[in-house]
Amino acid sequence: MRALASACLGGLATILAAVAAPAAAQPATDMVAAIRARGALACGVTPSTVGFATPGSDGRFRGLDADYCRAIATALLGDAEKARIQPTTTQQRFTQLQSGEIDVLSRVTTWTLAREASLGLAFAAVNVYDGQGFIVKKSAGVTSAKQLDGASICMQPGSTTELNAADWFRTNNLRMTPVLIEDIEEARKAFFSGRCDAYSTDATSLAALRYNQGANAEQFVVLPEIISKEPLGVAIRKGDWRFYDIVRWTHFALLAAEEMGLTSANIDSQANSTNPDVQRFLGKTGDLGKMMGLEPDWAVRVVKAVGNYGEIWDRNLAPLGIQRGINNIWTKGGLHYAPPMR
């Protein structure tokens, strides 16, 4: 009996030890090595959203999100053209990132708790602070979203747009009929053809959509209500902190460059600057690139390739009439703020 008891106690101790012991950490994928071995950064963008990512007649994507793909490729591979930019749908974008089909998602995607906690994603940066709105035809005579009671609203499924609209209408004791269409171009066409009374998505995208109508832009009205917070971010898979740091600090480098007045046109002339922050940014002092496994002048290469954040905005969003507002850097009253690069 004593032997049996000892055996039982021994077995119980083993079980308790196993339960108490922390689970073995899963080895992180070395994304930096994988991308360098491949020679290209796979970056997912929206199929066609003016100002963010739109393919030109030459097939080359242009827009703020596409420029972020090129900035990250420049930091990591030294060449903006090594960004392999590919369109992703609202429904497929997270699966493509989770499966490794793309390395980075830079696709007007809202940073939420659920997406980080349940999908295994990590948002490295917020490149645009946005909010959801509505666009209607001017002929409808609607001047406020609160006049949309009973309206049909075109939206894409599988996005925060659908949930935000449902919450807002419910909160305001209003009714709506969602018209859910996965393909973004088909959703827009449904609105223009009169299949729904309004179209809802991020306000910057609505402004771009209206602008893109050219001479007919005056026939459409973007309503004043912003019904949600939409921090649009750049996401990667969790598991590789070095890659995360590179993506995040590429964003911060774009902001820091604007704050210091470093542009694609003048950065080569700043070598003799006596500003210590500029010297660190240029890679002359501080070994910041070495800390992340990058070349000393990685940030210089990024700015030369795509410009600073302000240049990216002015090239892609300012022509659409979209004001910077809260997307200004902090010294101009905005929310964008780069931690010290030191």
C-alpha positions in Angstrom: 0.0 0.0 0.0 2.8 2.3 1.0 4.5 1.6 -2.4 1.2 2.2 -4.2 0.7 5.5 -2.3 4.2 6.6 -3.1 3.6 5.8 -6.8 0.4 7.7 -6.8 1.9 10.7 -5.1 4.8 10.6 -7.5 2.4 10.4 -10.5 0.4 13.3 -9.1 3.6 15.4 -8.6 4.5 14.8 -12.2 1.1 15.9 -13.4 1.1 19.0 -11.2 4.6 19.9 -12.4 3.5 19.5 -16.0 0.4 21.7 -15.4 2.4 24.4 -13.6 5.2 24.5 -16.1 4.8 27.2 -18.8 4.1 26.0 -22.3 7.1 25.8 -24.5 7.3 28.9 -26.6 6.7 28.4 -30.3 9.7 29.4 -32.4 9.1 32.6 -34.2 9.4 32.6 -38.0 12.4 34.6 -39.1 10.5 36.8 -41.5 13.4 39.1 -42.2 15.6 36.1 -43.4 12.7 34.7 -45.4 11.9 37.9 -47.2 15.6 38.6 -47.9 16.0 35.0 -49.3 13.0 35.6 -51.5 14.2 39.0 -52.6 10.8 40.6 -52.4 8.3 41.9 -49.8 4.8 40.6 -50.4 2.4 43.4 -49.5 -1.4 43.3 -49.7 -3.4 46.4 -50.7 -6.9 47.3 -51.6 -7.8 46.4 -55.2 -8.8 49.9 -56.1 -9.2 52.8 -53.7 -8.1 56.2 -55.0 -5.5 57.8 -52.8 -4.6 54.5 -51.1 -3.9 51.9 -53.8 -5.0 52.0 -57.4 -3.4 50.2 -60.3 -2.3 52.4 -63.2 -2.4 51.5 -66.8 1.1 50.1 -66.4 -0.2 47.8 -63.5 1.8 49.7 -60.9 -0.1 50.5 -57.8 -0.1 54.1 -56.6 -1.4 55.5 -53.3 -0.5 56.0 -49.6 -0.8 52.3 -48.8 1.3 51.3 -51.8 3.9 53.8 -50.8 4.1 52.2 -47.3 4.8 48.9 -49.0 7.6 50.5 -50.9 9.0 52.2 -47.8 9.1 48.9 -45.9 10.8 47.1 -48.8 13.3 49.9 -49.0 14.2 49.7 -45.3 14.5 45.9 -45.4 15.8 45.2 -48.9 17.2 48.6 -50.0 15.0 48.9 -53.0 11.4 50.2 -53.3 10.9 48.1 -56.4 11.3 44.9 -54.4 7.8 45.5 -52.9 5.6 42.9 -54.5 2.3 44.7 -54.2 -0.8 42.6 -54.7 -4.6 43.3 -54.3 -6.5 41.6 -51.5 -10.2 41.5 -50.9 -12.0 42.4 -47.6 -12.9 38.8 -47.1 -9.5 37.3 -47.9 -7.0 39.8 -46.6 -6.6 38.3 -43.1 -6.4 34.7 -44.4 -3.7 35.7 -46.9 -1.7 37.3 -44.1 -2.2 34.4 -41.7 -1.2 31.9 -44.3 2.0 33.7 -45.3 0.7 34.6 -48.8 1.6 38.2 -47.9 4.1 39.5 -45.4 2.4 42.8 -44.7 -1.2 44.1 -44.9 -1.3 47.8 -45.9 -4.9 47.9 -46.9 -7.1 50.6 -45.3 -7.6 48.1 -42.4 -8.9 49.2 -39.0 -6.9 48.3 -35.9 -9.2 46.5 -33.5 -8.7 44.4 -30.3 -10.4 41.4 -31.9 -8.1 41.4 -34.9 -5.0 41.4 -32.8 -6.3 39.0 -30.0 -8.1 36.4 -32.1 -6.5 36.5 -35.6 -2.8 36.4 -34.6 -2.1 39.8 -36.1 0.0 42.7 -34.9 -0.7 46.3 -36.0 2.7 48.0 -36.2 1.5 51.5 -37.1 -1.5 53.7 -37.8 -0.8 55.4 -41.1 -4.2 57.2 -41.3 -6.6 58.2 -38.6 -10.1 57.9 -40.1 -13.7 57.4 -39.3 -16.8 55.9 -41.0 -19.2 58.1 -42.9 -21.9 58.0 -45.5 -22.3 59.3 -49.1 -25.7 59.9 -50.7 -27.0 61.4 -54.0 -27.6 65.1 -53.7 -31.0 64.7 -55.3 -32.1 62.7 -52.3 -32.1 65.9 -50.3 -30.5 64.2 -47.3 -28.1 66.5 -45.2 -27.7 64.3 -42.1 -27.2 60.6 -41.5 -30.1 60.8 -39.0 -32.4 61.3 -42.0 -31.5 57.8 -43.3 -34.1 56.0 -41.2 -35.3 53.0 -43.2 -32.6 53.5 -45.8 -30.8 50.8 -47.7 -27.0 51.1 -47.2 -24.4 49.5 -49.5 -21.4 48.1 -47.6 -18.8 45.4 -47.7 -19.3 42.3 -45.5 -16.5 41.1 -43.2 -15.4 44.7 -42.2 -15.9 47.0 -39.3 -18.2 49.1 -41.6 -21.1 46.6 -41.2 -20.8 46.4 -37.4 -20.4 50.1 -36.9 -23.4 51.0 -39.0 -25.6 48.4 -37.2 -24.5 49.8 -33.8 -25.0 53.5 -34.8 -28.5 52.9 -36.3 -29.5 50.9 -33.2 -28.1 53.6 -30.8 -30.0 56.3 -32.6 -33.3 54.2 -32.8 -33.1 54.2 -36.6 -33.7 51.3 -39.0 -31.6 50.4 -42.0 -31.3 47.6 -44.6 -27.7 46.6 -45.2 -26.9 45.7 -48.8 -23.7 43.6 -48.4 -21.5 43.2 -51.5 -18.1 41.7 -51.2 -16.4 43.2 -54.3 -15.7 46.9 -53.6 -16.3 48.0 -57.2 -19.6 46.2 -57.3 -20.6 47.8 -54.0 -19.9 51.2 -55.5 -21.7 50.4 -58.7 -24.8 49.3 -56.7 -24.9 52.7 -55.0 -24.4 54.7 -58.2 -27.1 52.6 -60.0 -29.7 53.3 -57.2 -29.7 49.8 -55.7 -29.2 51.4 -52.3 -29.8 54.9 -50.8 -26.3 55.4 -49.4 -22.9 53.9 -49.4 -20.8 53.7 -46.2 -17.1 53.2 -45.6 -14.2 55.3 -44.3 -14.6 59.0 -44.8 -11.3 59.4 -46.7 -12.4 56.7 -49.1 -15.8 58.4 -49.5 -14.0 61.7 -50.3 -11.8 59.9 -52.9 -14.9 58.2 -54.4 -16.7 61.5 -54.8 -13.6 63.2 -56.3 -13.2 60.4 -58.7 -16.6 61.2 -60.3 -15.0 64.2 -62.0 -17.6 66.6 -63.4 -20.4 64.6 -61.7 -18.8 65.0 -58.2 -21.3 67.7 -57.3 -24.2 65.2 -57.6 -23.0 63.5 -54.4 -22.8 64.6 -50.8 -20.6 63.1 -48.0 -22.7 63.5 -44.9 -21.1 65.3 -41.9 -21.5 62.5 -39.3 -18.5 60.4 -38.5 -19.9 57.4 -36.7 -16.7 55.5 -35.6 -13.0 55.6 -34.9 -11.1 54.0 -37.7 -7.3 53.9 -37.1 -6.1 52.4 -40.4 -3.0 50.4 -39.8 -0.2 48.3 -41.2 -0.4 44.7 -40.0 1.9 41.7 -39.9 1.7 38.2 -38.3 2.6 37.9 -34.7 5.8 36.0 -33.9 8.8 38.0 -35.2 9.6 41.1 -33.2 12.5 42.1 -35.4 10.3 42.3 -38.4 7.7 44.1 -36.3 10.3 46.7 -35.3 11.3 47.3 -38.9 7.8 47.9 -40.1 6.9 50.1 -37.1 10.1 52.2 -37.2 9.8 52.7 -41.0 6.5 54.5 -40.2 8.1 56.5 -37.4 10.9 57.4 -39.7 8.4 58.9 -42.2 7.0 61.1 -39.4 10.3 62.0 -37.9 11.6 63.1 -41.3 8.6 65.4 -41.8 9.1 66.9 -38.3 12.8 67.6 -39.0 12.1 69.0 -42.5 13.9 66.1 -44.3 12.4 65.5 -47.7 13.3 63.4 -50.7 14.7 66.5 -52.4 16.9 67.8 -49.6 18.0 64.8 -47.6 21.3 64.3 -49.5 22.3 67.9 -48.6 21.9 67.3 -44.8 25.2 65.3 -44.3 26.9 68.2 -42.5 23.9 69.1 -40.3 24.9 69.9 -36.7 21.5 68.6 -35.4 22.1 65.4 -33.4 18.7 64.0 -34.3 19.4 64.5 -38.0 22.8 62.9 -37.6 21.2 59.8 -36.0 18.5 59.7 -38.7 21.2 59.8 -41.4 23.0 56.9 -39.7 26.1 59.0 -39.0 25.9 58.3 -35.3 24.0 56.0 -33.0 24.1 52.6 -34.8 20.3 52.6 -35.0 20.2 50.6 -38.2 22.6 48.0 -36.8 20.2 47.5 -33.8 17.5 46.3 -36.3 19.8 44.5 -38.6 19.6 47.3 -41.3 22.1 49.4 -43.1 23.1 52.6 -41.3 21.4 54.8 -43.9 18.2 52.8 -44.1 16.0 55.8 -43.1 17.7 58.0 -45.7 16.9 55.4 -48.4 13.3 55.3 -47.3 12.8 59.1 -47.6 14.6 59.2 -50.9 12.3 56.4 -52.2 8.9 57.7 -51.1 9.4 61.0 -49.3 8.4 61.8 -45.8 4.9 61.3 -44.4 3.8 64.8 -45.6 5.1 64.2 -49.1 3.2 60.9 -49.2 0.0 62.6 -48.1 0.4 65.5 -50.5 1.1 63.2 -53.4 -1.8 60.8 -52.8 -4.6 62.3 -50.6 -4.3 66.1 -50.8 -5.2 66.2 -54.6 -8.5 64.5 -53.6 -9.4 67.5 -51.3 -8.8 65.5 -48.1 -7.6 67.8 -45.4 -4.9 66.5 -43.1 -6.6 67.6 -39.8 -5.8 65.0 -37.1 -3.4 63.3 -39.6 -1.0 66.2 -39.2 2.2 65.7 -37.1 1.9 66.7 -33.5 3.8 70.0 -33.9 0.9 71.1 -36.2 -1.9 69.9 -33.9 -2.3 66.4 -35.3 -2.1 62.9 -33.7 1.0 61.6 -35.6 3.9 61.4 -33.3 7.3 59.6 -33.6 9.1 58.4 -30.5 12.7 59.6 -30.2 15.0 57.8 -32.7 17.9 57.4 -30.4 
